[in-house]
Amino acid sequence: MTGSFTEWLRSRSEPDWTAVVHHPFTDALFDGSMPNSRMRSYLVQDYQFVDQFLALLGAALARADAYPSRLAIAGSITVVTSDENTYFQRAFDELEVPAAERSVPERHEATEAFRELMADMNTRGSYADVLTVLVVAEWSYQQWAARAPERLPYNFLHSEWITLHNNAAFNEWVRWLCAELDRVGATLDEREQARCLRLFQLATRYELDFFNAHWS
Ligand SMILES: Cc1ncc(CO)c(N)n1
């Protein structure tokens, strides 16, 4: 393996990884051409994703092998439960999403698949497994959001979804997460590393399916 563990995982997850980072859904966010109907279905489903994602952050917090790691993970939990959650609430108000659809919508199969993977990692994943799925979710979002134009779309539904994933604190969190998986990955045997690769590839595929579900 040359380079870092995370770079190895990413490079072996092409072409899906690049398809996520350059997805037409993200281009439509950047130029403000995203129809409200698509943004609405995406956000309703993503709130279901974020629910299980928050539980997975809890698993990472519990399984971390050092106090500084727990502090870094706790910081991210704070963002998900404050700024990100209030964005969802304001977006749902704007899009007139009724209460039932905010809490118990019918879930798309792409949403179900991702939730099942995260729930499975929560129950039986090692710290490295949990980190792998977190890295795919956060790094891929950081990468597409970094492609945003300087002039953001006027509509807050679009601009804030970009800036939530394109700001100094989020970039630092993603940098930490990748460095943490690099650190832990270096201690794994070949079989465990191969397992992380399978998880990375699967989660990347699920990210692509998730965007596709609200695009094609
Ligand atoms: C589907 C999906 N992947 C990643 C993120 C970022 O955590 C998100 N909000 N939704």
The ligand as a Tripos MOL2 file, in Angstrom:
@<TRIPOS>MOLECULE
LIG
   10    10     1     0     0
SMALL
NO_CHARGES

@<TRIPOS>ATOM
      1 C1        -26.6640   10.5520    2.3280 C.3       1 LIG1
      2 C2        -25.7720   11.4550    3.1100 C.ar      1 LIG1
      3 N1        -24.4620   11.2030    3.1440 N.ar      1 LIG1
      4 C3        -23.6440   12.0010    3.8540 C.ar      1 LIG1
      5 C4        -24.1260   13.0810    4.5490 C.ar      1 LIG1
      6 C5        -23.1930   13.9550    5.3360 C.3       1 LIG1
      7 O1        -23.0410   13.4200    6.5890 O.3       1 LIG1
      8 C6        -25.5100   13.3170    4.4900 C.ar      1 LIG1
      9 N2        -26.0680   14.3620    5.1560 N.pl3     1 LIG1
     10 N3        -26.3010   12.4930    3.7560 N.ar      1 LIG1
@<TRIPOS>BOND
     1     1     2 1
     2     2     3 ar
     3     2    10 ar
     4     3     4 ar
     5     4     5 ar
     6     5     6 1
     7     5     8 ar
     8     6     7 1
     9     8     9 1
    10     8    10 ar
@<TRIPOS>SUBSTRUCTURE
     1 LIG1         1 GROUP 0 **** ****
